[in-house]
């Protein structure tokens, strides 16, 4: 019986794109958390 295999995509060009996308995602999450903490701090210290 023959097996039908799909050719594997080349791993070379996709790796830098994936690395950049992960770095952008991490930076955006950190920026979002920083903004949220800053807003909470601003609202908490508003009445002081």
N, C-alpha and C positions, 0 to 999 in steps of 0.2 A: 504494500500500500504506500502510495506516495504522500509525502507531507508537504503542505503548502505553507511556506514561511514568508512573512513579510520582510522585505529588506530593512535592516536597521538604519535609522537616519544617522548621518555623520555627527559625531559629538563635538567636533571642533568649533564651528561657528556659533552654535547655540549656547555654549558655556559662558562666554563673556556677557552675552545679553542677559542670561539668567542671573549672573552674579550682579550685574548693574541693577537689575530689577529688584533683587532681594535687598541690595543696599539702599535703594530709593524707598522701598517699603519700610525698612527699619528706621530710616531717617524721618520719614513722614509720621510714623507712630511715635517716635521720640518727640518730634515737634508738637504733635497733637497733645501728648501728655503734658508737655511743658506749658502749652497754652492753657490747658484745662486747670492745671495746678496754679498758674498765674491768675486766672480768673477767680478761682476759689479764694486765693489769698487776697485778691483785691476786694472781693465782696465781703470777706470776713473782716478785713481791717477797715472797711468803709465807715463803720459806726464808731470807731475808736477815736 
